[in-house]
């Protein structure tokens, strides 16, 4: 509670701040869930166009993934995700969110994003350079993943710019499907809670 006590100050109500943080975290989970599913499905669609429907088992795709000895390895994540899976549909949800974010690096521009970015994200700015769009998505995913991880680990999020966080979530969904973005926006309660504050 020390983080909440410090932020609430001498005359503040740390428990109320804690309660608000918990409530707004819960309200953001639905939009975050849809955002992750939408992004991973978009990437999976692009991968299928390049490497075929069984892309998780494609040697060419394996070789396209970095495999650092220290830190996160997309290649090792792929190997782990497909270990007991028999279909692509079973592999997709086993891959970490960071795997999908790491697909938006320049190493995939030539094969993946140059030819297919606007196919799988049809509502991106068509006049913008593909590398710029890809870099923007990577940055947005970094912000969204940071929010998601803090919520998943029950950490405070009240000091974040939550309105901007939610805007990035909605934008990422909208790049793929504006109808889904509108559906999420109509049903979510996070914006009102953020606006009301603790």
Secondary structure, 3 states (H helix, E strand, C coil): CHHHHHHHCCCCCHHHHHHHHHHHHHHHHHHHHHHHHHHHHHHHHHHHHHHCCCHHHCHHHHHHCCCCCCCCCHHHHHHHHHCCCCCHHHHHCCCCHHHHHHCCCHHHHHHHHHHHHHHHCCCCCCCCCHHHHHHHHHHHHHHHHHHHHHHHCCCCCCCCCHHHHHHHHHHHHHHHCHHHHHHHHHHCCHHHHHHHCC
